[in-house]
Amino acid sequence: SVYNQILMLMKKKITGLLLCLLAALPSLAQVVYSTSFETEDDFNAWKVYDVNQDEKTRRFSADADPRVYCEYNGAMDANDWLISPAITTETDAVLMVSYTFKGSYYGENMAVYYGQGDAVENMTTEGASYTNVNGDLQGGYFLLDAKAGESFNLGFKCFSLADKWRL
């Protein structure tokens, strides 16, 4: 019928318009915060918390790949955090928080949180969680609603089981 043909044509046009808008979005995006941990100074801007107090925690090594990693403990499960400096946006925004990570062939566990403040107890909202992270470089992301002028911090928690390797 004519009605179905018109409906089909409208669907195609709307789909094409949506695809054009989605293609344009990355060019409109602005980077609010970024680090590659190329230097020890980059790493030192973040807070390290060895919650289980096993002295095996986040480390920086210019020779390691990746440069920042969580060490293993042969007898104790990991509970180690790496928390970002405060990040603030000038306007209300939905942010895409993206990151890369890798584990070992033993399979590691990691979660990414956010909250207001650079202490573990301030990491109140889980953005993403990963179990059995292998040795391949991986990417992850989640969306975060940021309010203008309100700072937030990101927290990367290693919770691998005992006797793993590196995250």
BELNORTA-V956033 format. One record per helix or strand. SS is the DSSP state (h for helix, s for strand). FROM is the first residue (numbers start at 1). TO is the last residue. Records with the same first field share a line. If there is no record, write none. Layout:
SS=FROM-TO, FROM-TO
This chain:
h=2-28, 40-44, 120-122
s=47-50, 58-60, 68-70, 80-83, 87-87, 93-101, 108-115, 125-133, 138-146, 152-158
